[in-house]
Amino acid sequence: MKKKLGAVLLSTLMMFTLAACGGNAGTNSANPASNAEGTPANTAEPAANDELKPEPGAELRFWTFTTDLKPFTDYAIKEFEQKYNIKVTVEDVGYWDSIGRLSTDGPAGVGADVFGLQTPDVANAAQSGLILPNDYFEEETKSINKPDTVAAATHDGILYGYPWNVYTFSLYYNKDLVKDAKLETWDDIIAFSKKFNDVKNNKYGFLYEPKTSAFDVAFMTGYGGYIFGDNETNVNDIGINNEGSVKGLKFIQSLKDIIPLELADATTNLKEGLWGQGKLAINMDGSWAIGEHSKQPFPVGVLPMPKLPGGDNAMPLAGSTGYYVSSYTKYPNAAKIFANFITTKEMQIKNNELTGALPAADITGTEQGIRNDELTQGFLKQIASSHRFPGLFETQYVWPALDAAVAEVWNGGDPKAALDKAADKLKSNIANQK
């Protein structure tokens, strides 16, 4: 499940599929906040001094993972039901499926009251009128969570979500294979890989999936590249073909010396298969796989993204997951109370304790309940040195353009020309949507 989860997390970071997107930017007025019968929900906020109380007879349907998150979900729901005497039914629905499902199940009266979304999907859900603002608990949410996670749960200045966890990627390494090799810079990793590689026997020093451009951006940002300006909020400032981005793509091109594979062959399945067989020394993978990698039959460590040749440290994209209240809910008060209850700072720490997920809360990493193992602590440090994942609706146009550029360059093309072409395509798509 972890491998499937990681693969889909990255794929949904990279694109809005039809199933995940539901409507489009122009559907807001056609999708008012509605209850399960398709009529507008009562979303009036209580007076500032009034306690938000659940509706009499409220029952909630909650969409989330029922496998990887089961220990936390079971714990949180038990605590909530005991405190509020509100029944919560859990259904196994991935974050990437939520919008597509809610677009049909919501009007039919069988959709979730509370469900999860990742950074790329929030703008679409808000513009399509599928989610209610986080109004009553807004100040509490802002006070406990990292600013970037609050921003990711916000659209057009309105906070909708209840941030829950964060994710990024870095470099896992097999300690038995790496031994005492120096791995402080990317030059070190390249030198190690050239000595370690035995391609005929499928042994590699380092592997990642270069055709997944959400990974590739880490090398571009390390040289000063970016996707959108103003900390990934300004679509009028395209940075994928600036000087830093071009340097980053040139570096990616150079990695083919140690990853002598066709782009289509450098897959997650190949990487994870060799890793499990002890034939891969350094594996670029996500924080969502901490639990899986901690169970390997060999000792595993995690490296922060090293310094690039002539640049700064590579900076991987970091996204966040939050929970959201459906505009179709019959019980908006109860749903808001539940969404807030399961995303308090204490609950986020409990989730880390039970499942390993990294909290969206602004923590030091030393709080009681936070895992103190090497992998968790390593990724908490990497989160602090990551690059914000853009949560704009226009992000959906980025990945096809960048994918094409990486493919061209991996096969020997000119990085500057490829990125200029990608930037032109991105600007054209953005202009055509208006």
N, C-alpha and C positions, 0 to 999 in steps of 0.2 A: 504493500500500500504506500509506503514511504516513497519508493521510486516513482510510482504512478503520480503521487501527489506532487513531487518535485517537478516532474516533467510537465504536468499540467499547470502548475503555478507559473513556470517560465513561459509556457505558451500563452497563457492568459495575460501575463505581463506584456506580451509582445503584440497582441492583436485583440480587437473586439470581434469575436465570431458572431455570426447571425444569431446563434442560439443564446449567446451571452448578452447581446446588445438589446434585443427587443426592438424598441422604437428608435426614433432618430431625434435630432436636435430640435425639430420643429413640432414635437408632439406634446409639449407641456400643457397647452391649453386644452387639449383633447383628453387629458388624463388627470382629472382633478383627484385630490385625496378622496378615496372612496372606501366604504366598508365592504364586507364580504358579499353584500347584495348588489354592489356596484353603485351605491349612492354615496354622496360625500360623507366622510367620517367626521365626527365631532372632534375637532382638533384644538378647541379653545384651551388656552393655557390658564391654569389657576392663578389667582392673585399671588403676588410675590411671597406673601407670608402664609399662604395656604399650603398644606401638605397635599401632594398628589396622591389620590386614593384610587385603587382599582375599581372598575365597574362591578356591581353585584353580579355574581354568577359567571365571572370571566373564566375562560379557558383559553390556553394559548397553544399554537402550533409553532415549533421551533425547527428551522432547517440548519443543519450543521453536519459535520462528519460524525459518524457513529462508530468508527473503528479507532483511528489514531487518537481522537480526543475523548474517547469513552470514559477514561478515568475521571477527567475533569468534568465532563458533561454530567455524568452520574452524580458526582459530588455537588456541583452547583445547583442542579435541579432539585435534588433532595433538600438542600438548605433553603432554596426559594419556596418550595411547596410547604415546608414546615413553617416558614415565617409568614407567608401570605395566604396559605390555604387555597392556592390557585393551581389547578392541574396543568402540567406542561407535557405535551406530546412531542416527541423528537422524531424527525424524519431525516434520513441520510441523503442530503443534497449538497453537492459541492458548491463552493463559492462561485465558481465560474458558470454554474448552471442556474443560479438564483434568478437572474433577470429574465431569462427565457421562460423559466417555469412560472414565475410570478405573473408575467404578461398574460398567460392563459389561465393559470390556476386562481389568480386573484379575483378576476371577474366572475369565475365559476364558484367562488366561495370556499375553495379548498386550498388556498395558498397559505403561506406562512404568515404569522403575525410578526415574527422576528427572524431575521436571516443574515447570513454573512456576505460581505462583498470585499473585494480587493481594490487597491488604489485605482486601477484603470477603469473600473466599472461604475464608480460613484457618480461621475458627471452624467453618464447616460441615464442612470437610475433617477437622478434628480430632475434632469430635463424631461424625462418621460413621465414624471409625476408618480413614480412608484414608491417613494419613501417620504416619511414625515420628518420634519426638522426635529433635532434634539434641542428642544426649547427649555423644558423645565430643568433639566440637568446640565445645561450648557456650561455654566460657570464651573461646576464641579468637574466636568469632563476636561475643560481647558486647564484646570489647575493641577491635575494629576498626570497628564500625559505629555510626551515629548511634542514640541511645537510642530514638527513635520508630520506627526501622525494626526494631529488635530487638523492641520491644513489638508491632509489627504482625505479627511472625512468631511470636508467643507466644499461647497460649490456656490459660486457667485456670492460669497460672503455669508452664506448661511450654513451653520453646522448641522449636518444630518446624522452623522454616525457617532458610535460609541467605540473608540479605538480599543483594540484587544491585543494584538501582537504585531511584531515586526519581523521582517526577514530580509536577508541579503545572502551573499555567497562569498566564499574565500577558498583557501587552499588546505584541504585535508592532506595529510601525508602519512605514509606507512613507515613507522619508526624503524622497523627491521630492515627496510630497504634503503632508507635515507642514511641511517646510522648517524655519523657525526659530520656529514657534508655541510658546508656553508651554504645557506639559502637566504641570505639577507637581501639580495637584489634579484631582479629578473635576469641580469647577466649571470648570476650564480646558478639560477635554475636552468638556464640554457646550457651552461657549461656542464652541470651535473647530468642533464638529459643526454647530451652528446656522448658522454662516457657510458651512461647506463643503457641507452637504447640498444635493443637487439630485435630489429623489426621482423626478421625472419621467424623469430620465436615469440612474436607478439609481446615483447617487453618494451615499455615506454617509461621515460622519466616523468613526463608531464602530459596530461591530456585534458582538453575541455571540448566543448561543442561550439566551434567557431561559426557554424551556420545559424546559431541562435544569437542574434545581434544584441539581445539584452545583456549577454555576457560580454560582448565585444566593447560595449560602451565604456566598460571599466578602464580600458586602455586609452580611450579617447579622452575621458575626463582627467586621467592622470597627467595629461599634457595640456590641460586647460580647455578641452573641448566640452561641449554641452549640447543638449537637444534644443531646449527653449531658453530664452534669456530670463533674467530676473529670478534666478533659482527655480527654473523650470515652470514659470508661470506666464511668460510673454510669448505668444505664438507669432508675434511680428518680428521676433529676433531669433532667427534660425542659426544654430551653431554647429550643425553636423558637418559642415565643410569649412570651418575656420582652421587656422593654422594648427591648433592643438589636436583637433579631430583628425586632420590629415596625418600628423605625426603618429597618432595612435593607430591609424589603419596601416601605416607603413610598418609599425612594430608587429601588428597582427600578421602581416604578410611575411615578416621574417620568421615567425613561429613555425612556418611550414618546414623549416630546416630540421626541427625536432619533432614535428607532427607530419611525417611524410605520407599523408593520406589524402584521398579525394574528399572534398568537402562533404559530400553525401555519405561518406563512410565514417566520418568522425562523429559518431552518434552517442547519445547517452547510453544506449544498450551496450555498445562496444566498451565504452569507458567503465561502466559499472561492472560488466562481466570480467574485464581484466583486473579491475580493482579487487573484486572478490576472490580472484584466483591468485592474488599476490604478484601480479605481473605489471602493476602500475604503481609508481612511487608517489606521485603527487596528483591529486584529483581535485579539480575545481568543481565545487558543489555547494549546495545551499544550506542555510541554517536549519531548514525544515528536515534535513536528513541527519541531524545530530544523533537522534536515538538509534538510527540504523547503523551509523558508523561506529558508535560506541560499543556495538555488539559484534564487531568484526573479530575473527580469530587471531588477529595481529594487533599490536598497539598502534593507536591512531592519535596523531596530534593535529593541530590546526595552525597554519601560518597566517599572519596578517598579509594583505596584499602588499608585495614588496615594491621597492622603488624601481621605476622604469629608467632605462638608459637615457641620461640627459633630461629627465623629467622628475615628477614627484611620484609618490606612491600611487599605484593604480587604485581607482576609487569605484567599487562596484555599486550598482544601483541598489537602493534599499526601498522596499515597499512596506505596506502595512495592511492588516486585515481588521475590519471592524464589524460590529453588528448594527443592523438597521431595522427600523420599524416600518412595516408595510402600510401604505396608504389605504389598503383594502381591509385592514383589521377592524373588527367589530369592537375591539377593546383597546383603544389607543393608550389609555392611562396605564392599564395593566402591562401592555407591551413595552411601554417606555420604562416602567419600573423594573421589568425583567431585564431589558437590555442594559440598563444601568447597573443592576445588581450583579450580573455576570461579568462586568467589565471594570469593577472597582479596582483600585490598586491592589487591595488584598487578594481579590480573586485572580488577578493577573499573575501575582506571585505564586498563588496556589496552583495555577495552571502550569507554570514553569516547573514547580516541584513535581507535579503529577505526570506531565507529558513532555517537558523540555522546551515548549514554545517560549520564545523570547518576548517579554512584556513590552507593550507600547508605552507603559507608564514610565515616567522620568525617574529612573532608579540609579543607584550607584553600583549595583551588582553585589553588594555586601549584605543586603537585607536578609533577615532570617527567612528561610524558605527558598531563596534563590539557589539554584544548583551551583556548587563550587568546583565542578569538574573542569578540566582543561578545555574541552570543546565549548561548553557554554560560556565560560569566561572569555575565551578567545573570540567568539562571535559577538559578545557584548562590546568588546573593544572595536571589532570591525564595523559594527553598526555606527559607532561614534565617528568613524572615518569613511563614511560611505557617501554616495551621491543620491540626492532625492529623486525618487521615481516620479516622472511627471504624471499628474492625475487629470490632465485636461482631456476633453473630448477629442481633440485633434491628435492625441497621441496614437490613435489607431492607424494614422497614416505614416507614422515614423518607421515602423518595423518592416513593411514590404520594401520601402525605399532603401533602408540600411541593409536588409538582407541581400538585395540585388548588388549593392556596392561591395559588400564583403565577398560575395561569390565571384564577382569580376576580378577583384584584387587577389583572391586566393589562387586564381588561375593565371596570375601574371599581369593583370591590368594596372593602370596608373591610379594610385590612391586619390590624388587631387581630382582627376577627371571623373572618377567614379563617385566621389562625394559631391562634386558640383552637380552631377546628374541627379543624385539622390535628393539634394537640397531643392533643385528645381521641381522635381516631382512632388516633394512634400509641400512646397509653396503652392503649386498648382492645385493639389487636392484640397488644401485648406481654403483657397480662394473659391473653388467650385462648390464648396458646401454652403457658402454664404448666400 
